[in-house]
Amino acid sequence: MIWAVAFAAVALAFVWVTGVNDGAALLGLSGRYPRSSGPLLLALVLVPLVLVPQWTVAVARTFTEGLTDLGDRRGALAFLLGVTVALAVVAALSRRGLPTSLTLAIVGGIGGAGLGMGLDVSWRGLALVLAIGAAAPLVGTSVGYALGLASRRIPSFTGMPGAVRTAHVLAYSAQCAAYAANDGQKMLAVVSVARHVVSTRRLGAIGPVQPTPVVLIAIAVVFCAGALSAVHRVGERLGRGLVLARPLHVVSTEAAAAASVAASSIAGAPVSMTQSVTAGVVGVAASEGAARVRWQNVLGIGAAWVFTLPLAFAGGVLGGLAVRTL
């Protein structure tokens, strides 16, 4: 019973923190589009989180099956430890005012916990996730730069404001769908493991990822609640701290982030949407000159990302060794 409560509490906290970390970035930057409809933006986040995982759970399975052998009787405990370490690392970095990658944190936490507890770690799977994770921001920056250049060449016409507003809705919808098919599935993975432990009331090998409409709706609601609680603090910092965006800047950034995250979904590799959004902002800003980017903030965020995975992995190893010793 104690383990069931622990898993339920960690799962709830994880979904909330994911909303604070990822959801605020999604809503904050897109909300900077002039006269944006808050309810519409929120709905465009909620709906894909409920619908898309009913079609594919490839990335969620990467978290539960592709990093370490969680089919062992110690699998659920290693997973709980990895998620707890990830939350601690993100909390520590966020306290310093730096957005970080919860995705990298959970990848490192689970891998490190598995290693520390003596489970088989999939080094090949970890390497693939890291390689694609490193490439995604480069793709986002490149696409953002190209879209930024292209947007400057679009001639003005009478119906341009309406056309750009429509493009904004479409690009944001694509970004939210890409998030639900990729980065957002870390929440589904954590909740699925918690459901398995709560239903069986015992630790052991974790079960398969099985999304249901009720579970997905609950995840979406808690995620959006977390996002709304931090949208002004995290989201606006992400947007204004990097570049003063114009309407076309916002659209280009959304499209760039959607492209980089959607591409990685084909390989089933989780990619941080926060990284991709920031990379898109930098690319769009750089298309108007390096002076448009506030490099001090970019370097600060980059440093947080560099430290996230090693810190989470080391914390997972130490925690796993402690549990194994006890």
Summary of the structure (lengths in Angstrom):
residues: 326
radius of gyration: 19.3
end to end distance: 20.2
largest distance: 71.1
contacts: 1283
relative contact order: 0.23
helix: 78%
strand: 1%
